[in-house]
């Protein structure tokens, strides 16, 4: 019997974590965050798929392919958070729990970062917790899925 799958999506520039503005985003690389998320998911009986892209359309395609296939989406959309209505519209079509994730807290940064087009669709936003946010987001997704599905 296959295990339920959580999709972790990482948006533009997150492939540069560890080198890009470590004073804001920390010294861990994206692969470190994915490994901690995968470890948490597997310890709770779930599998984790991860996809990172610097291209908005690729992330939208990943959301489309997640429909009726994965039990939850955890998404750190990067800068797409603030303006990608096409990503918002793709997420609207997904009927499982969506968790918004950010290493920093966008609402404590530049004013243009205060708006999130993902937040209204997310059951939770995990922000400003750095690396610790990844396993927390996985736990939140799993708890929501289990609450809904017994």
LINQUI-V770170 format. One record per helix or strand of 3 or more residues. SS is the DSSP state (hx for helix, st for strand). FROM is the first residue (numbers start at 0). TO is the last residue. If there is no record, write none. Layout:
# LINQUI-V770170
ss:from:to
SS:FROM:TO
SS:FROM:TO
This chain:
# LINQUI-V770170
ss:from:to
st:4:9
hx:13:15
hx:21:24
hx:29:42
st:46:51
hx:55:65
st:71:75
hx:77:81
hx:84:91
st:96:101
hx:105:107
hx:110:112
hx:118:120
st:123:126
hx:131:148
